[in-house]
């Protein structure tokens, strides 16, 4: 087979392969692809069985975001992006025509929901949940975002801070 014929054969094979690939894609439902809907933040999600501080912190955060997003009528993902920085929060407030105070109230409500969810799941003792709720309720609204920033810093450094004590503390978790 000459070089020219071999080249034509390879091009023909490539065309057939691409048509087969498109056919398989369409047969698998590719023509009607729609992105998955974001989850309704108002819908209650039961906690799994958290093992360790990291999983408890993750579920607590998701629960708090769901509670705040539900109150604001937005998705959890949109709110998480908005809370990433002051600038993002300002853009979010402008986009939805809500005040910083409304966002802070929603975040407070979300944090309270997370405490309730953690207590119901057995991940937080009622002896600890009560004082945490009182603390959340007593934080002035203008300091709620500073509280979030402090909590983020604390969680980021918790592993180094706790060190060997983390394993000891996790033995007392449900």
C-alpha positions in Angstrom: 0.0 0.0 0.0 1.4 3.4 -1.0 1.9 6.2 1.5 -0.9 8.2 -0.1 -3.4 5.3 0.2 -2.3 4.6 3.7 -2.9 8.3 4.6 -6.4 8.2 3.0 -7.2 5.0 4.9 -6.1 6.5 8.2 -8.3 9.6 7.6 -11.2 7.4 6.7 -10.8 5.4 9.9 -10.6 8.5 12.0 -13.8 9.9 10.4 -15.6 6.6 11.1 -14.3 6.4 14.7 -15.5 10.0 15.3 -18.9 9.2 13.9 -19.2 6.1 16.0 -18.2 8.1 19.1 -20.9 10.8 18.3 -23.5 8.0 17.8 -22.6 6.4 21.2 -22.8 9.8 22.9 -26.3 10.4 21.4 -27.5 6.9 22.2 -26.4 7.4 25.8 -28.6 10.5 26.1 -25.9 13.1 25.4 -28.4 15.2 23.3 -30.6 15.8 26.3 -27.9 16.6 28.9 -28.9 19.0 31.6 -26.8 19.8 34.6 -27.9 18.3 37.9 -30.1 20.7 40.0 -28.6 22.1 43.1 -30.0 20.6 46.3 -32.8 22.4 48.1 -31.1 24.0 51.1 -34.4 24.0 53.0 -34.7 20.2 52.8 -33.6 18.5 56.0 -30.5 16.2 55.4 -29.8 13.7 58.1 -26.3 13.7 59.4 -24.3 10.6 58.6 -22.3 8.9 61.3 -19.4 11.4 61.6 -16.1 9.9 62.6 -13.7 12.4 64.0 -13.6 16.2 64.3 -13.0 16.8 60.6 -16.2 15.0 59.6 -18.2 16.7 62.3 -16.9 20.1 61.3 -17.7 19.3 57.6 -21.3 18.3 58.4 -21.7 21.3 60.8 -20.6 23.7 58.1 -22.9 22.2 55.4 -25.8 22.3 57.8 -25.1 25.9 58.7 -24.8 26.9 55.0 -28.1 25.1 54.2 -29.9 26.9 57.0 -28.6 30.3 56.0 -29.2 29.7 52.3 -32.7 28.5 53.0 -33.5 31.7 54.9 -32.1 33.8 52.0 -33.7 31.8 49.3 -30.5 30.9 47.5 -28.4 27.8 46.9 -25.9 26.6 49.5 -23.2 26.9 46.8 -24.0 30.5 46.0 -23.9 31.4 49.7 -20.6 29.6 50.3 -19.0 31.6 47.4 -20.5 34.8 48.8 -19.0 34.2 52.3 -15.5 33.6 50.9 -14.6 37.3 51.1 -15.9 40.7 51.9 -15.9 41.6 48.2 -17.9 38.4 47.3 -20.4 39.1 50.0 -20.9 42.7 48.8 -21.5 41.5 45.2 -23.9 38.9 46.5 -25.8 41.5 48.6 -26.1 43.8 45.5 -27.2 40.9 43.3 -30.0 39.8 45.6 -30.8 43.3 46.9 -30.3 42.3 50.6 -28.4 44.0 53.3 -25.4 42.9 55.3 -27.7 42.6 58.3 -30.0 40.2 56.5 -27.1 38.1 55.5 -25.7 38.1 59.1 -29.2 37.1 60.5 -29.3 34.3 58.0 -25.9 33.1 58.9 -26.8 33.2 62.6 -30.0 31.2 61.9 -27.8 28.7 59.9 -25.4 28.3 62.8 -28.3 27.7 65.2 -29.7 25.1 62.7 -26.3 23.4 62.6 -26.1 23.2 66.4 -29.6 21.7 66.5 -28.7 19.2 63.8 -25.5 18.2 65.5 -27.3 17.7 68.8 -30.0 15.6 67.1 -27.4 13.5 65.4 -25.6 12.9 68.7 -22.5 14.6 67.5 -22.9 17.4 70.1 -23.8 16.9 73.7 -26.8 18.9 75.0 -24.6 20.2 77.8 -22.4 21.9 75.1 -25.2 22.7 72.6 -27.0 25.1 75.0 -24.0 27.3 75.7 -23.1 27.3 72.0 -26.6 28.4 71.0 -26.5 31.2 73.7 -23.1 32.4 72.4 -24.4 32.4 68.8 -27.4 34.4 69.8 -25.4 36.9 71.8 -22.9 37.7 69.0 -23.7 41.2 67.6 -24.8 41.0 64.0 -22.0 43.2 62.9 -19.5 40.7 64.3 -21.0 37.5 62.8 -18.7 37.6 59.8 -15.7 38.1 62.1 -16.9 35.0 64.0 -17.0 33.1 60.7 -13.5 34.2 59.9 -12.2 33.2 63.3 -13.9 29.8 63.1 -12.4 29.3 59.7 -8.9 30.1 61.0 -9.5 27.9 64.1 -10.6 24.9 62.0 -7.7 25.4 59.6 -5.2 25.3 62.5 -7.1 22.8 64.7 -5.0 19.8 63.6 -1.7 21.5 64.4 -3.2 23.0 67.5 -4.6 19.8 68.9 -1.7 17.6 67.7 -1.6 14.3 69.6 -4.6 15.4 71.7 -6.9 15.1 68.7 -6.8 11.3 68.8 -7.6 11.4 72.5 -10.5 13.8 72.0 -11.9 11.8 69.1 -12.3 8.8 71.5 -15.0 10.7 73.3 -17.0 11.5 70.2 -20.1 9.4 69.4 
